[in-house]
């Protein structure tokens, strides 16, 4: 692989693997609100937020960091009151107790209107309109990716606008290097260590989130429960460590801990899931930092590759994608090569395809635990030359074809599932 190709892939990883405070969907909404308020120039008298179904689904039930509250209203209120668009997905990192109290009052004043944009032009779509009490207004639109602002206007005058990406895989940038599994593997194992060691920042951030939740109660405290009470059932093993550390980081994030995690493809949970199983296994076997970095690169880049054809938001749970990346990274730490990595990927696809996404919420830690335990099992089988064959289900001999079988199911076949899930979530008694 030549230097130019490596530089393109490094740039791609740096775009897709970034820190985020809290769930990325309410963070994107808060970011859009913050930008609209900056354009308006004052705290709005009223705010209307129109969201695509997938954005609404992923922002309804998740904790907002530093607030002790869940859902969109407080994220929107804080975006208006203290949000800074220059922070990107860390837009709410300046939250404090005073701001939370002010946010609660803003919500009580019924200044926020949240609607489902049934005909949103993209799966990831946020449209914010702000008005003051003197007749001035502003509007900002985010589409295709969580920080991609495509439209800004004030008092009806458009001063920034760009077309949405209308490609088939409309959540991805057409300028991104197109990946395949062979290229992903080659990049991870042959790139100079100095060029890829930046990925160790993912370990630092996501392990800090896990450590926080292992010492306190967040979400459903699955990770902490596994660590303190699970040894009689699960033992003191690499599997129990992987499940505990990974679910703990998710507990912290979904439970609203005021801490940044390293995301992947716009999802903090995917970033956690692509990171912590690899970190935990590397710690158990005493791997050096270069080996860990290469395994993390393989894990994160495999996840990015799968998301290129799946899209940022879908009916398919993101832990399916990120756990597949993690299984690849674990295989590398086990001493496996390209063929073993391909076997692990196919084993994962044979097992987890079809796991639905029903929004970001504390119980995501349960789904993540299912994904990462499967990751270790798939890696173990792959290292013993055991691989699901083309005669079985949706698996093809070609690993890239198997990946695209997975993503076509998640992107196309599960659309009706996605609509029904959103209907159920928004029509509970």
N, C-alpha and C positions, 0 to 999 in steps of 0.2 A: 504494500500500500504506500503510495507516494505522499509526500508532505502535504500537498494541496488537499488530497482526500482526507487526511487526518485532521487538518485544520477545519474543514467543513463539518466533520463529525463532532469535533470538539465544540465548535460554535453551536451546533444543534443541541448537544448535551447541556451547554450553558444556558440555552434558551428554555429548555424543558425541565431542567433540574434546578429549582430555585427555592429559596426560603419562603415560607408562607405562615402567617399567624392565623390560626383558626381554619375552619373549613373554607376551601377556595371559592365555593359558590356564593355564600353570603359576603365573603371578602370582595369578590368581583362586583357584587351589587353595591357594597359600601364604597368601593372605588369609583364606580359610576356616579353615585350620589355626590361624593366628595368633589369630583370634577365639575359636576353641574352646579354645585353650590359655589365653587370658586369662580365659575363664569358668571353666575348671578350676582355675586358680590356681597351677599348677606344671607343670614339664616332664612330659609324659605318659610313662607306662610303656609304653603302646602306642597306636598311631594307626591307625584304619581309614578309608580314603578310597574312597568309591564315586563313580564318574564315569560320565556319559553317554558314548556312543560317540564323539561329536564332540569332547568335551573330552579324552578319552583320546587320540584321534587327533592332536590339535593340541598335545599336551604331551609326547609320547613322545621326540621326536628333536631337541629344540631346546636350545641352550646356555643355561645359567642364569648371569646376569651376575655377574662377579667370582669365579666358582668354577672355571672351566676344566672344567666337567662338564656333561653333558647329562641331560635327562629329569626325571621327577617325584620320585624319591626324595630328591635333594638339595634340591629346592624345598620339599618337605614338611618335611624335617629343619630347614632354615633358617627356615621359617615358624614351627616350634615353638620354635626356640632364640633367634632374634633378630627375628622378624617383629613388626611393629606394625600392627594393623588400621587405626589412624587414618591411616596413609599410603595407604590404598586400593591402587591397582595399583602403587604404589611401595613396597609392603610390605617388600621385601628391600633397600631402599636403604642400610641400615646394615651390609651384609655386609662382613666382613673376613677375613683369612687364618685367624685363630684360630677364628672361627665356622665356616669351611669345614672345618677339621680336626675340630672337634667334630661337625659334621654328618656327616662320613665315619664317625666312630665310632658315631654314632647309627644310621646305616644298617647297619653291620656287626653291631650288636646285634639285628638283625631285629625292630625295634620297629614297622616300617611295613608295613601290608598294603594294597595297592591292588587294587581289584576293579572290573570293568565292570558297571555297573548296567544290565542288559539292558532293563529295563522302566522306565527313568527317565522321569518325567513331563514332562520338557522336554528339548530338544536341548542346552541349556546347563545342566548340573546337576552340583553338587558337594555331597556329603554327607559330613561329617567327624565321626567319633566318637573321642573321646579318653578314656583311662582312666589313673588313677594306680594305685599298688600298694596302696592302702588301700580300694579298692572304689568310689571316687568316679568320676563320669563327666561328660562334656559332649558336646553335639552341636550342630553349626551346619550350616545348609543355605544354599547360594547357588543361585539359579535365575533363568533368563530373561536376565539380563545379568551381566557379570563382577563387579560389586560389589553386586549386589542380594541382601542377606542376608534370607531370608524366615522363618528359624526358628532359635531359640536355646533350649537347655534345659540344666539341670544336675541330675544325679542323678534324671533322669526327670521333673523339674518344668519345664514349659514357661513361660518368662517373656517370650517374644516370638515371635509368629507372625503371618504375613499370607498371604493367598491368592496363589497364582501368577496371573499374567496369562493367562487362558484364551482370549484372543481368537484369531482365525484366524492372525494374525501374532504368535504368542505371545512373540516375543522383544522386542517393542516396547511401549512404554508407551502405554496408551490415551489418555493426556492429551497426547501429542505432537501438534503441529499436523500435519494431513495435507497433504502436499505434492503438487505437480504441477510439471512442467517449467517451465511459464510462470511460476509463482510463484517457483520457485527462481531463474530468470533475473532476474526483476524485482527480487527482493531484492538480488541481487548487484550490479546496475548502478545502482539508485536509492537504496539506503540511504546515509545520511550517512556519510562516511568515518570520522568519529570513533567511530561505533557499531560499525564492523566491523574496525578496524585491529588489534584484539586477535589476529586470525588470523595476523599476522606472527610471533607466537611459534612457530607451527608451522615457519616457515622457519628460525628460529634453532635450535631443537632438532634438527630432522631434518637440516639442513645440517651441524651439528656432528657428528652421527653419521656422515654421509658423509665429512667431512673426516678423521675418526679412521680410518676404514677405508681411505681412500686413502693413508694414511701408515703402515699396518701391515697385518698379515695376520689377517683374521677370516673364518670360514666358508670358502667356496671362493674368496674374493678376486676375484670376478668384476669388481667395479667397479675395483679397483686394476689388474687385468690389462688391462681395457679402456683405462684411462688411460695405462698405461706401454707396453703392447705392441700395442694395437689400432689405432693410427693408420694403419699400412700397409694394414690391411684395411677400416677403417671411416672413415678420414679424421679431420680435426679439425673436426667439424661439430656443429650443434645436436643431431642425432640421437645421435652418439657421446657428447656431454656428458650428455644426458638419461639414456641407458642407464647410463653410468658412475656418475653421482651417485646415481641412484636405487638401482641394485643395490649400490653401496657402503654406503649407509645400511642396506639389508637385510642385507648381509654382517655389519655390526657388530652388528645386533640379534640375528640368528639365531646368530651366533658367540659370543654371551655377553658382549659388551662392557658394562662397567658404566656405562651411560649411558642417560638417559631419551630417548625419542622421543615425538613427538606422535601419538597414535593417532586412529583414526576408527572409530566404531561398534564399539568393543571390540577393534580390531585395530591393532597397531603397524605391521604391513606395509601395511595399507590406508592408514593415516595417512601413511606414507612415500610410498606410490605416488600418493596424492592431492596430495602436496606437492611432491616434488622435481622431477618433470618441468616443473611450472609455474615453480618457482624457477629451474631451469636455463635454460629458454627465456627467461624475463624477464631473466636476467643477460646472455644472449647478445644480446638486442636492446636492452639499456639501458633497460628499462621503469622508470618511477618507482614509488615504494612504494605509492601509491594504486592504480595499475593492477595491481600485483602482488597487493595485498590483495583487490581485487575478483575477480581471477582465482582466487585461492586459496579465497575464499568460494564461488564458483561450483563449483569442483572438489569441495570438501569437502561442500557441501550437496547436490550431485548424488549423491555417494556415499551420504550419509545417506538421501536420498529412495529410492534403489534398495534399500538395506538395509531400509527400512520394510516392504517386501513380501517380500523374500528371507529375512529373519531373520539373526541375528548369525552363526550357524554353519550351514554347508550343505555339500553335495557340490560346489558351484561355487566355484572358487578366488576368493578375495576380490580378487585383482588385476584380475579382469574388471570388477568394480564400480568400484574406485578408479581404474583406468586410464581408464574411461569418464568419470569426473569430471575427470581430468587433461586428457583431450582437449577437454572443454568449456572448461576454463580456458585452454588454449592457443589455442583459437579466439578467445576474448575478447581475448587479447593480440595476436592477429593482426589485430584490428579487426573481427571478425565480430559479427553480431547474433544474435537469437533463432533465425532460420531456419537459419543456419549451425551453431549449437550443436546444434539438433535433428538436422541431417544428420550431424554428427560422432557423436552418440550412436547413431544408427541404424547408421552404418558400423561402430562398435565392436561392437554387438550382433550384427551379421551375421558378424563375424569370430571373436570369442573365445568365444561361447556354447558351453558344454560342456567347458571346461577344468576338470579335476577338482582338488579339494583332497585331497591325500594327506598332510595334516598339516603343522605348522610345523616347519621344518628349514632347514639352510644352503642347500639347493638351491632354496629359494623365490626367491632372487635371479635364477635363470634364468627362472622363470615371470614374475616382475615385469619383467624385461627384454623378454620377448615382449609383455607388456601395454603397456608405455610406448612401445616402438617403434611398435606399432600405433596408439597414441594420436596420435602425431605424424603418421603416415600418414593417419589418419582425418580429422584436423584439416585437413591439406593438401588432401585431396579436397573436404571441405566448403567450403573457401574458394574452390574453383573450381567450385562448384555441382554437384559430383558426390556423389550420395547413393544408397545401395542402395534399391531401390523395393519397393513392396508386392507386386510380382509375384515377388519373390525371397525364398524361405525363410520365416523367422518374422517378417520385418519388416512392420509396418503403416505406413500413411501417418501415422497418429497416433503421435507419439513416446511418449506415456504408455502407449499400448497395446503398443508395441514393448518398452518397459521391463517391463511386466507379463508379456509373453510370455517374456522372459528369466528373470524371477524365478520364474514358475510352473514352468519347466523345472528350475531349480536347486533349488526347494523341494519339488516334488512328483515330477517324472519321474525325478530322479536319486537317489531314496531307495535303490533297489536297488543303484545304483553305490556309494553311500556305505557300505552294509553290506558289500559285497564288498571295497572298499578297506580297511576296518577289519579284515576277516577276514584279508586278505593281510598287512597290517602286523603283526598279532598272532600270526601262525602261521608266521613264517619259521623256517627251520632254524637 
